[in-house]
């Protein structure tokens, strides 16, 4: 059998085509391909071995792991080599149903790889509060960042007793805090009066049917409240509705976990969300430039992880 035919037979497998489409865009490790494709390590390694034997991929060492990339078009393709592999992969990217999801997952993986600063901040987070440094605390850092924030109209959806809303109100033009618990709203109002905060307004309402008009706020926050919504996608659609064009959304929530007791202990409707799920819900709600990443991990069991997602409402 001619070598060109053998090469094309190896490339014809749908999963190997998915790998080739990804590697054409970016060199990736086995672990990164596992995360993107949701396949086991042995399966990925077998596919890569076959592709490497066919001369379609090559690898290079990068630290303790290897990065795989698309190889130069092998001589076996001559004289039909010009554009043949590119045409094959173009068609694969357009016709394989999983390809768009693969690309979105790859972009998330690349953001993690490129975010070298996160390792630094993780190390700071591990020391801050444990090692004493005079005058240095999370509160002081939060206060400094608040002073740098421009005065905005902000909606705090699922505000609870309003601690976060009161913090934001120090700098915001106005904060509208919404919660479905009348008692929480009362506590928030009492705290605002006690501390003399006049730029925050507490409203009783559901985050899936927000008592705020269209295009009324510049920024929407969900701080550990989205996993309490019966229909989180509706809450995100409401956030899009109340934002001005050019407004932004920030969601702090739990990364998907298996601590079932949270349903009873904390009245959680959802056991967190994966990065892909939260990004997809935000995009479906109409947001653009969506990014989601894990920003904290608790050391104590069950080691909840915090997910931060941001997005824009196009102007």
Secondary structure, 3 states (H helix, E strand, C coil): CCHHHHHHHHHCCHHHHHHHHHHHHCCECHHHHHHHHCCCHHHHHHHHHHHHHCCCEEEEEECCEEEEEECCCCHHHCCCCCCHHHHHHHHHHHHCCCHHHHHHHHHHHHHHHHCCHHHHHHHHHHHECCECCCCCCHHHHHHHHHHHCCCCEEEEECCCCCHHHHHHCCCCCEEEEEECCHHHHHHHHHHHHHCCCCCEEEEECECCECCCCCCCEEEEEEECCHHHCCCHHHHHHHHHHHEEEEEEEEEEEEECCCCCCHHHHCCCCCCCECHHHHHHHHHHCCCEEEEEEEEEECCCCCCCEEEEEEEECCC
